């Protein structure tokens, strides 16, 4: 399928597909004789995984660290993008960041509630 069709199937834009390709998240697709990009279902599935992971708060740079394994997620496997240590790796860093933000917001909520109490 052409880039517009692939983008629509993945729920994104052709510009995003080119961006993912430029950043190394998506391998360069096959090209037609006229030079147009051709995507298969596997690439569309990979783009869906990329969008899901970005939606979970990972960054493009995070995904570049495990770009060689993104196809496994698209196939339903559970590859590791992080070392075995829970505080290490991509997911561990993101979880630590979320925990810190939750703590900061909880402190902020408590301070505001303390000011609002009679």
N, C-alpha and C positions, 0 to 999 in steps of 0.2 A: 504494500500500500504506500501511497505517496505521503509526504510529510503532513499535509493538512488532514488527511484521513487518520494517520497514526496519532497525531496530536489530539484530534477529536475523540478517538477511541481511548486514549489515555487520560482524557479530561484536562488537557493543557493546551498550549499554543505551539505553533511551529517555531516561534522564537525561542521558547523554553527548550525544545528538542535540540536546536542548534547550540544553545547555551550549555546544556548538559554534555553535548558532544565536545564542545570546546574545552570544557573543564575536566574531561576525562571520565565522566560518569557513565557515558554512553559511548560504546565503540562506534567508529565511523561506519555508517550504514553502507550497504551495497548501493551502487549507482546504476542508473539506466544508461543506455548508449548516449542519450542526450545530457547526461550528468545529473539528472534528478535523483534525489535520495529515495531509496526504497526500503521500507521497514517491514519486518515480519512480526508475527504475533509475539515472539519472544522479546523483541525490543519494546513493544508496547507494554508488556507485563513488567519489564525492567523499569520503564518510566513510571508506571504506577507505584512500584516499590520505592523509587526515588522520591516521588511526591509524598508518599506516606511517611517516610523517614524524615523528610524535611518538615512535614506537618507535626511530627513528634518533637521538633526542636533541634534536630541535628542540623549541622551546617553543611554547605557544599564541601568545605575543606574536610569535615569529619568523614563524609561519604567518600571522598577521594582516597582516604586511608584504607578503605576496604572495597574500593571499586571493582577489584578483580573477583570479588565474591558476591556482588549484588545479583548476578544472574541466579545464584543459588537460592536467594530469597524469593525471586520471581518464580522459581520452580517449586517452592514450598519447603525447601530445606531450611535448617536453622544454623547457618554458618556463624562463627564467632568473629565479631569485629573488634573484640577486646581480649586482652589476656585473661587468664583465669581469675586473677585477683579482682574482687568486686569493685575496688576503688580505682582500678586501672582501666585504660582503654577508653574508647569512644563513649560507650554506654555509661561506664562508671563516671566519667567526667560530666556527662549530661545529667545523670542522677544527682551528683554532688551539687551541681549548679541549681537544679530544681529544689533540692533540700535547703540550700542556702536562701533561695528566694522565698520559699515557704516560711522559713524562720523569720526572715526580715519582714514579711507581710504580717505574720502573726504578732510580732513585736509592735509593728505600726498599728495594728488593729487594737491591741491591748492598750496602747498609749492613748489612742483616740477614745476608746471606751472609758478609760479612766478620767479623761477630761469631761466627758459627757455625763458622767455619774453625778448626781446631786450631792 
